[in-house]
Amino acid sequence: MSDTPSSIFGRNLRAARLAAGLSQQDVEKLTGMPQTFISTLERGAGNPTLDTMTRLAAAVAKALPELLQP
């Protein structure tokens, strides 16, 4: 996986989700975003909006800047 902003966010989102003990389905329930979309983002695909990234960060109890750090 390359170090694009999307891939960094996806990797960090997955790590934070797992550290929080959440499944993708749990995050779906917390955010209303489909599990398949969350999976796509965790793989570094897609181009999430700032609002999307903020909502996902809140769901995994992290500040957005933490999820954007390489």
C-alpha positions as CSV (number, residue, x, y, z in Angstrom):
1,M,0.0,0.0,0.0
2,S,1.4,3.4,-0.9
3,D,1.5,6.3,1.5
4,T,-1.2,8.4,0.0
5,P,-3.4,10.4,2.4
6,S,-6.2,7.9,1.7
7,S,-4.1,4.9,2.4
8,I,-2.6,6.5,5.6
9,F,-6.1,7.3,6.8
10,G,-7.4,3.8,6.0
11,R,-4.5,2.0,7.8
12,N,-4.9,4.2,10.8
13,L,-8.7,3.9,10.9
14,R,-8.4,0.1,10.8
15,A,-5.8,0.1,13.6
16,A,-7.9,2.4,15.7
17,R,-11.1,0.4,15.1
18,L,-9.4,-2.8,16.1
19,A,-7.8,-1.2,19.2
20,A,-11.2,0.0,20.2
21,G,-12.6,-3.5,19.9
22,L,-15.0,-2.6,17.1
23,S,-16.0,-4.5,14.0
24,Q,-16.7,-2.7,10.8
25,Q,-20.4,-3.5,11.5
26,D,-20.1,-1.7,14.8
27,V,-18.7,1.4,13.0
28,E,-21.6,1.1,10.5
29,K,-24.1,1.3,13.4
30,L,-22.3,4.2,15.0
31,T,-22.0,6.2,11.8
32,G,-24.7,5.0,9.5
33,M,-22.1,4.4,6.8
34,P,-22.3,1.0,5.0
35,Q,-19.8,-1.6,6.1
36,T,-18.7,-2.0,2.5
37,F,-17.8,1.7,2.4
38,I,-15.8,1.4,5.6
39,S,-14.0,-1.6,4.2
40,T,-13.1,0.3,1.0
41,L,-11.7,3.2,3.0
42,E,-9.7,0.9,5.3
43,R,-8.1,-0.5,2.1
44,G,-7.0,3.0,1.1
45,A,-9.4,3.2,-1.8
46,G,-11.9,6.0,-2.2
47,N,-11.5,9.7,-1.4
48,P,-13.4,10.4,1.9
49,T,-14.7,13.9,2.6
50,L,-13.6,15.8,5.6
51,D,-17.1,15.2,7.2
52,T,-16.8,11.4,6.6
53,M,-13.3,11.3,8.1
54,T,-14.4,13.3,11.1
55,R,-17.4,11.0,11.7
56,L,-15.3,7.9,11.5
57,A,-12.6,9.4,13.8
58,A,-15.3,10.0,16.4
59,A,-16.7,6.5,16.0
60,V,-13.2,5.0,16.9
61,A,-12.6,7.7,19.6
62,K,-9.7,9.3,17.9
63,A,-9.0,12.9,16.9
64,L,-8.9,13.2,13.1
65,P,-5.2,14.5,13.0
66,E,-4.2,11.2,14.7
67,L,-5.7,9.2,11.8
68,L,-3.8,11.3,9.3
69,Q,-0.3,10.8,10.8
70,P,1.9,8.5,8.7
